[in-house]
Amino acid sequence: MHTIQLQLDDNLYEEIAQSGIDIKEKFKEFLTDFIDDGYPAITTQEAKRRVSEAVEEYRDGTMKTVSHKEVWSSINEYTKSKSENQI
């Protein structure tokens, strides 16, 4: 793990601190955005919301599931169509 130092004007630091923003967490999110994995970035709050919804759907039986066979069939169709488009 590495440490990065950042200098901010006192006024800016105070403004950020008073607003309740977690500077370290926001800076980590900002740097993570530089690494593009092809998926849009979401906040930690959004990730927690999505996981909570998924857990609730699982518990109340409303979660839509797919079989192992369906997933691999879909993957095979997708990769086949991509490889055909490359020729």
C-alpha positions as CSV (number, residue, x, y, z in Angstrom):
1,M,0.0,0.0,0.0
2,H,1.2,3.5,-0.8
3,T,0.5,6.9,0.7
4,I,-0.3,10.0,-1.3
5,Q,0.0,13.4,0.2
6,L,-2.3,16.2,-0.8
7,Q,-2.1,19.9,0.1
8,L,-5.3,21.9,0.2
9,D,-5.9,25.6,1.1
10,D,-7.2,25.8,4.6
11,N,-10.4,27.4,3.4
12,L,-11.1,24.5,1.0
13,Y,-10.3,21.9,3.6
14,E,-12.6,23.4,6.1
15,E,-15.4,23.7,3.6
16,I,-15.0,20.0,2.7
17,A,-14.7,18.9,6.3
18,Q,-17.8,20.9,7.4
19,S,-19.9,19.5,4.5
20,G,-19.4,16.0,6.0
21,I,-17.5,14.6,3.0
22,D,-15.1,11.8,3.8
23,I,-12.0,13.2,1.9
24,K,-10.1,10.0,2.0
25,E,-13.0,7.9,0.6
26,K,-13.8,10.5,-2.1
27,F,-10.2,10.7,-3.2
28,K,-10.1,6.9,-3.4
29,E,-13.2,6.9,-5.5
30,F,-11.8,9.6,-7.7
31,L,-8.6,7.6,-8.4
32,T,-10.5,4.4,-9.0
33,D,-12.4,6.2,-11.7
34,F,-9.1,6.5,-13.7
35,I,-9.1,2.7,-14.0
36,D,-11.9,2.1,-16.6
37,D,-13.2,-1.5,-16.4
38,G,-15.9,-0.7,-18.9
39,Y,-18.6,-0.4,-16.3
40,P,-19.9,2.9,-15.1
41,A,-18.7,3.8,-11.6
42,I,-21.2,3.7,-8.7
43,T,-20.9,5.1,-5.2
44,T,-20.5,2.9,-2.2
45,Q,-24.0,3.9,-1.2
46,E,-25.4,2.7,-4.5
47,A,-23.5,-0.6,-4.3
48,K,-24.9,-1.1,-0.8
49,R,-28.4,-0.3,-2.0
50,R,-28.2,-2.8,-4.8
51,V,-26.9,-5.5,-2.6
52,S,-29.7,-4.9,0.0
53,E,-32.3,-5.1,-2.8
54,A,-30.8,-8.3,-4.1
55,V,-30.8,-9.8,-0.6
56,E,-34.4,-8.8,-0.1
57,E,-35.5,-10.2,-3.4
58,Y,-33.8,-13.5,-2.5
59,R,-35.5,-13.6,0.9
60,D,-39.0,-12.8,-0.4
61,G,-38.7,-15.1,-3.4
62,T,-39.1,-12.5,-6.1
63,M,-35.5,-12.8,-7.4
64,K,-35.4,-13.9,-11.0
65,T,-32.8,-16.6,-11.4
66,V,-31.4,-18.4,-14.4
67,S,-30.0,-21.9,-14.7
68,H,-26.4,-22.7,-15.2
69,K,-27.3,-24.1,-18.7
70,E,-29.1,-20.8,-19.6
71,V,-26.1,-18.7,-18.6
72,W,-23.6,-20.7,-20.6
73,S,-25.9,-20.8,-23.6
74,S,-26.2,-17.0,-23.5
75,I,-22.4,-16.7,-23.1
76,N,-21.8,-19.0,-26.1
77,E,-24.3,-17.2,-28.3
78,Y,-22.7,-13.8,-27.4
79,T,-19.1,-14.9,-28.0
80,K,-20.2,-16.6,-31.3
81,S,-21.8,-13.5,-32.5
82,K,-18.8,-11.4,-31.5
83,S,-16.4,-13.7,-33.3
84,E,-18.5,-13.8,-36.4
85,N,-18.5,-10.0,-36.5
86,Q,-14.7,-9.9,-36.3
87,I,-14.2,-11.8,-39.6
